[in-house]
Amino acid sequence: MTGMNQATPLPPDSHAEQDPPPYLSLVVTSRNDNHGQNIQQRMQAFVDGWFHQAAKHGLASELIFVEWNPPADRPRLIDSLNWPENRGPCRLRLIEVPEQTHNLFSCADRLPLYQFIAKNVGIRRAKAPFILTSNIDILFSDELMAYLATRKLEKGVIYRNDRLDVPMELPSIPIGELITWCQSNTIRINGASWTLDMRDGNLFAIATTPLAAWIGFATDASIAFGKSAPLILSSLLLAGRHVWAGNRILASRIVKTAMKGMGDKIGEKRSKAMEYITRSKRAIPAHTNACGDFELMDRDSWFSIQGYPEYEGYSMHIDSLLLLCAIASGRVREEILKYPMAHYHIEHSQGSGFTPEGERQLFERLAKKGIPFLLWEDVEASVEQFRSFGTKAAFNDALWGLETAIFNETILKESV
């Protein structure tokens, strides 16, 4: 991998236009603090994956990396990560939000990074007609990247897809092989109304009942292959697809889960917080499960709703709030991209982010530090407001995304 010593950043005030112009802006945020363990490895895989696939599929894009509140005692991301010399038709833009800005927010002493306010900084400064927000531990399937490169995205649509989780420890193999490896080493599948743990066969209900989660699981399997089938048959169809792709271990686990039917293990490990969510009436059915890793809209829709809610607390549910309110206001409709147009999430330490089995640790950590977070009832109350006021409703004021602030920006130009 070619290091930064051979890359030439443009000065922050460079006005050089990207050639070709970006079709898609990918916005992420991070800081060099080892959040969730192995953050350097996860970020490097993300960086390598995006530039590799952008070049492979000819996706003219810009990767906007918002470095929020960088630790004073650690290197900046421009120096700590290896940036590929061949960036294809993708430009890198590193925007630094300094500690002085971070300290203006109410929980600055307890939260080192405001994920969605940082993403708003990137969204506000994005130049492409379509904007995708994601995270720095994500890899995208080749099928998804190939679709994005066709330039068939529509305005007035919020695009979602399933997240497939893979182990934290990644093999040291070329990035193209690593993406294939992810397909065969899935540990958890996050569908619209269900999460399936491939290690023990547990099926967790997400914002629904266990029965509805199982039906949703089977229905999603059917839709993925354009077939309509009973529960077990549709699960077997999903397994068969993986056999065809060479993922026999994954296929056998799906079969095992299917044969459990409506057994006792469905949702048995849900905590009280998850049980509350499953009893919720869900004002609008949408793919909110792990939605913060993939939310894609046209620039006009992002700007109409004024980005994510700039809530000065933990990021829990803010991604769902954006998705549901954007739909409720009538600005967009949801389109779920079918498998295999999925994305892969590299696992991190339990409690550093939400997983069905790690939620108790997460909430205990937040309570200990006195960090506020949204409840699902807060989300649904906001959804009703957006439903009532329609496109007049927005989350923030006109200065969202720290619009008037001037930040240092480092640019690495596209290669072609």
C-alpha positions in Angstrom: 0.0 0.0 0.0 1.4 3.4 -0.9 1.6 5.7 2.0 0.8 9.4 2.4 4.5 10.4 1.9 3.8 9.8 -1.9 0.5 11.6 -2.0 0.2 15.3 -2.6 -2.6 17.1 -0.7 -4.1 20.1 -2.3 -4.1 23.3 -0.2 -7.4 23.9 1.7 -8.3 26.8 -0.5 -7.9 24.9 -3.7 -10.7 25.5 -6.2 -9.7 22.7 -8.6 -12.9 21.0 -9.8 -13.2 17.3 -9.6 -12.8 15.6 -13.0 -15.1 13.8 -13.6 -17.6 15.5 -11.3 -18.7 13.3 -8.4 -22.0 11.5 -8.8 -22.0 10.4 -5.2 -20.7 11.9 -2.0 -19.9 9.4 0.8 -19.9 11.0 4.2 -18.3 9.4 7.3 -16.8 10.6 10.5 -14.2 9.4 13.0 -11.2 10.3 15.2 -8.0 8.5 16.0 -9.0 7.2 19.4 -9.3 3.4 19.0 -13.1 3.5 19.6 -14.5 0.0 19.7 -11.0 -1.6 19.4 -9.0 -2.1 16.3 -10.3 1.1 14.8 -7.2 1.6 12.7 -7.6 -1.8 11.0 -11.4 -1.2 10.5 -10.8 2.3 9.0 -8.0 1.1 6.8 -10.3 -1.7 5.4 -13.0 0.8 4.8 -10.7 3.2 3.0 -9.1 0.5 0.9 -12.5 -1.0 0.0 -14.1 2.2 -1.2 -11.2 3.4 -3.4 -10.7 -0.1 -4.8 -14.3 -0.5 -5.7 -14.8 3.1 -7.0 -11.9 2.4 -9.4 -13.1 -1.0 -10.3 -16.7 0.1 -11.1 -15.8 3.6 -12.4 -17.9 5.3 -9.7 -17.1 9.1 -9.8 -17.4 10.0 -6.1 -16.0 12.0 -3.2 -15.2 10.5 0.2 -15.8 13.1 2.8 -14.0 12.2 6.1 -15.1 14.5 8.9 -12.4 14.2 11.6 -14.2 15.4 14.7 -12.3 16.6 17.8 -9.0 14.9 16.9 -7.0 13.8 20.0 -4.1 16.2 20.6 -1.7 13.3 21.5 -2.3 11.2 18.4 -1.6 11.6 14.7 -4.3 13.0 12.4 -6.0 10.6 10.1 -4.2 12.0 7.1 -1.0 10.7 8.7 -2.2 7.5 10.5 -4.0 5.9 7.5 -2.5 4.7 4.3 -4.2 6.4 1.3 -4.1 4.5 -2.0 -2.1 6.1 -4.8 -4.7 4.8 -7.3 -7.9 6.5 -6.1 -9.6 6.1 -9.4 -12.4 8.6 -10.0 -12.8 9.3 -6.3 -11.5 12.4 -4.4 -10.7 12.4 -0.7 -11.8 15.4 1.4 -10.7 15.4 5.0 -12.5 18.1 7.0 -11.2 18.7 10.5 -13.6 20.0 13.2 -11.3 21.1 16.1 -11.6 20.7 19.8 -12.7 24.3 20.3 -15.8 23.6 18.2 -16.5 20.4 20.0 -16.4 22.1 23.3 -19.4 24.3 22.4 -21.7 21.3 22.8 -23.3 20.3 26.1 -21.8 16.8 26.6 -18.4 17.6 25.3 -16.6 16.3 28.4 -18.4 12.9 28.1 -18.9 12.4 24.4 -15.7 12.8 22.3 -17.6 12.7 19.0 -21.1 13.8 17.9 -21.6 11.4 15.1 -24.6 12.9 13.4 -23.6 16.6 13.8 -20.3 15.6 12.3 -22.1 13.9 9.4 -24.1 17.1 8.9 -20.9 19.0 8.5 -20.0 16.6 5.6 -23.5 16.7 4.1 -23.6 20.4 4.1 -20.4 20.6 2.2 -21.0 17.7 -0.2 -20.9 18.5 -3.9 -22.5 15.5 -5.6 -26.2 15.2 -6.5 -26.6 12.1 -4.3 -25.2 11.7 -0.7 -24.7 8.5 1.2 -23.9 8.6 4.9 -22.2 5.6 6.4 -19.5 4.6 8.9 -15.8 3.8 8.9 -16.2 0.1 9.6 -18.2 -0.7 6.5 -17.4 -2.5 3.3 -19.8 -2.6 0.4 -20.7 -5.6 -1.8 -19.5 -5.5 -5.4 -23.2 -5.8 -6.5 -24.1 -2.7 -4.6 -21.1 -0.7 -6.0 -21.9 -1.8 -9.5 -25.5 -0.6 -9.1 -24.4 2.8 -7.8 -22.1 3.1 -10.8 -25.1 2.7 -13.2 -26.3 6.2 -12.1 -29.9 5.0 -11.9 -30.6 6.6 -8.5 -33.8 8.6 -8.3 -34.6 11.9 -6.5 -37.2 11.7 -3.8 -36.1 8.2 -2.6 -34.2 7.2 0.5 -32.3 4.0 -0.2 -31.7 1.3 2.4 -30.3 -2.2 2.4 -29.4 -5.0 4.8 -26.3 -5.0 6.9 -24.3 -8.2 7.3 -21.9 -8.2 10.3 -18.5 -9.9 10.0 -15.8 -10.7 12.7 -13.6 -8.0 14.1 -10.4 -9.9 13.3 -9.9 -9.6 9.5 -7.5 -11.8 7.5 -4.5 -10.1 5.8 -5.5 -10.6 2.2 -6.0 -8.2 -0.7 -9.1 -6.0 -0.4 -10.9 -7.6 -3.3 -10.5 -11.0 -1.6 -11.5 -9.5 1.7 -14.9 -8.4 0.4 -15.5 -12.0 -0.9 -14.4 -13.3 2.5 -17.0 -11.1 4.2 -19.8 -12.8 2.2 -18.7 -16.2 3.5 -18.0 -15.2 7.1 -21.2 -13.4 8.1 -22.0 -13.6 11.9 -25.2 -11.6 11.9 -27.7 -10.5 9.3 -29.7 -7.3 10.0 -33.0 -7.3 8.0 -35.8 -4.7 8.1 -37.7 -6.3 11.0 -35.3 -8.9 12.2 -31.7 -9.7 13.2 -30.4 -13.2 12.7 -27.4 -14.4 14.7 -25.6 -16.9 12.4 -23.6 -18.3 15.3 -26.4 -19.6 17.5 -29.5 -19.3 15.3 -31.2 -16.7 17.4 -33.7 -14.5 15.6 -34.3 -11.1 17.2 -37.4 -9.1 16.5 -36.7 -5.4 15.6 -39.6 -3.0 16.3 -42.1 -5.8 15.9 -43.3 -9.1 17.4 -41.3 -12.4 17.2 -43.9 -13.9 14.9 -43.8 -10.8 12.6 -40.0 -10.9 12.7 -40.0 -14.5 11.5 -42.5 -13.7 8.7 -40.4 -10.7 7.8 -37.3 -13.0 7.7 -39.0 -15.4 5.4 -40.6 -12.7 3.2 -37.2 -10.9 2.8 -35.7 -14.2 1.7 -38.5 -14.7 -0.8 -38.2 -11.1 -2.2 -34.5 -11.5 -2.5 -34.9 -14.1 -5.2 -38.2 -13.0 -6.7 -40.2 -15.9 -5.3 -43.1 -16.4 -3.1 -42.8 -19.4 -0.7 -43.7 -20.8 2.7 -41.5 -19.9 5.6 -39.1 -22.9 5.6 -39.0 -23.0 1.7 -38.1 -19.3 1.5 -35.3 -19.9 4.1 -34.1 -22.8 2.1 -34.1 -20.5 -1.0 -31.9 -18.1 0.9 -29.6 -21.0 1.9 -29.5 -22.2 -1.7 -28.4 -18.8 -3.0 -25.4 -19.0 -0.5 -24.6 -22.6 -1.7 -24.6 -21.3 -5.2 -22.2 -18.5 -4.1 -19.9 -21.0 -2.4 -21.0 -20.0 1.2 -21.9 -23.5 2.4 -21.3 -22.7 6.1 -23.6 -19.8 5.9 -26.2 -21.8 4.1 -26.1 -24.6 6.6 -26.7 -22.1 9.4 -29.7 -20.6 7.6 -31.2 -24.1 7.2 -30.6 -24.8 10.9 -32.4 -21.6 11.8 -35.3 -22.4 9.4 -35.9 -25.8 10.9 -36.2 -24.2 14.4 -39.5 -22.7 13.1 -41.2 -20.8 15.8 -39.1 -22.3 18.6 -38.4 -20.9 22.0 -35.1 -19.3 20.9 -36.8 -16.6 18.8 -36.0 -13.4 20.7 -35.3 -15.1 24.0 -32.3 -12.9 24.7 -34.1 -9.6 24.2 -33.6 -7.2 27.2 -36.3 -4.9 28.6 -35.2 -2.1 26.2 -35.6 -4.4 23.2 -38.9 -5.7 24.5 -40.2 -2.1 24.7 -39.2 -1.5 21.1 -41.0 -4.7 19.9 -44.2 -3.5 21.5 -44.1 -0.2 19.7 -46.8 0.4 17.2 -44.3 1.7 14.7 -45.9 4.8 13.1 -44.2 4.0 9.8 -42.8 0.6 8.8 -39.3 1.1 7.4 -35.9 -0.5 7.4 -34.6 1.2 10.6 -32.4 -1.8 11.6 -28.8 -0.5 11.6 -29.8 2.3 9.2 -27.0 4.6 10.3 -24.6 2.6 8.2 -26.4 3.2 4.9 -28.8 6.1 4.3 -28.7 7.4 0.7 -30.8 10.4 -0.7 -30.5 13.1 -3.3 -28.8 16.3 -2.1 -32.1 18.3 -2.4 -33.9 15.9 0.0 -31.0 16.1 2.5 -31.1 19.9 2.4 -34.9 20.1 2.6 -35.0 18.2 5.9 -31.8 20.0 7.0 -29.7 16.9 7.7 -29.8 14.8 10.9 -31.3 16.1 14.1 -28.5 17.9 15.9 -29.2 16.2 19.2 -26.5 16.8 21.8 -26.5 13.2 23.2 -25.7 9.7 22.3 -26.4 8.8 18.7 -29.0 6.1 19.5 -32.1 6.3 17.2 -31.0 9.5 15.4 -30.5 7.5 12.2 -34.0 6.0 12.5 -35.5 9.4 13.3 -34.1 10.8 10.0 -35.4 7.9 8.0 -38.9 7.8 9.5 -39.4 11.6 9.5 -38.2 12.0 5.9 -40.8 9.5 4.9 -43.5 10.9 7.2 -43.1 14.4 5.8 -43.8 13.2 2.3 -40.3 14.2 1.0 -39.2 10.7 0.1 -40.3 7.1 -0.3 -38.2 4.2 0.9 -36.6 1.8 -1.5 -34.8 -1.3 0.0 -32.1 -2.5 -2.3 -32.3 -6.3 -2.6 -29.6 -8.7 -1.6 -26.8 -9.1 -2.7 -26.7 -5.3 -2.8 -25.7 -5.3 0.9 -23.0 -3.8 3.1 -20.7 -5.5 5.6 -20.1 -4.2 9.0 -16.8 -5.1 10.8 -17.6 -6.0 14.4 -16.3 -3.9 17.3 -16.2 -4.5 21.1 -19.5 -5.2 22.9 -21.1 -2.1 24.3 -19.3 0.4 22.0 -22.3 0.3 19.7 -25.7 -1.4 19.5 -26.1 -5.1 19.0 -28.9 -7.3 20.4 -26.6 -9.1 22.7 -24.5 -6.1 23.8 -27.3 -3.5 24.4 -27.2 -3.9 28.2 -23.5 -3.0 28.4 -24.1 0.0 26.1 -27.0 1.4 28.3 -25.0 0.7 31.5 -22.1 2.7 30.0 -24.3 5.6 29.0 -26.0 5.7 32.4 -22.7 5.6 34.2 -21.4 8.6 32.3 -24.6 10.5 32.4 -25.0 10.7 28.6 -28.5 11.3 27.4 -30.1 9.3 24.5 -33.4 9.2 22.7 -36.1 6.7 23.6 -38.2 5.1 20.9 -41.2 7.1 22.1 -39.3 10.3 21.4 -38.8 9.1 17.8 -42.5 8.3 17.3 -43.6 11.6 18.7 -41.3 13.4 16.2 -42.6 11.2 13.4 -46.2 12.4 14.2 -45.1 16.0 14.1 -43.5 15.5 10.7 -46.6 13.7 9.4 -48.7 16.7 10.5 -46.5 19.5 9.1 -45.2 17.7 6.0 -42.4 19.4 4.1 -42.6 22.4 6.3 -41.1 20.4 9.1 -37.3 20.2 9.6 -35.0 19.2 12.4 -32.6 22.2 12.6 -32.3 25.9 11.8 -30.7 27.4 8.7 -27.2 27.1 10.2 -27.3 23.2 10.4 -24.1 21.4 9.7 -22.1 24.4 11.3 -22.8 26.1 8.0 -20.9 29.4 8.8 -17.8 27.7 10.3 -14.6 27.5 8.3 -12.7 24.3 8.8 -9.3 23.1 7.6 -9.7 20.7 4.7 -7.1 18.4 3.1 -7.9 17.1 -0.4 -6.4 14.2 -2.3 -7.3 14.4 -5.9 -8.8 11.6 -8.0 -6.4 9.6 -10.1 -8.4 9.6 -13.3 
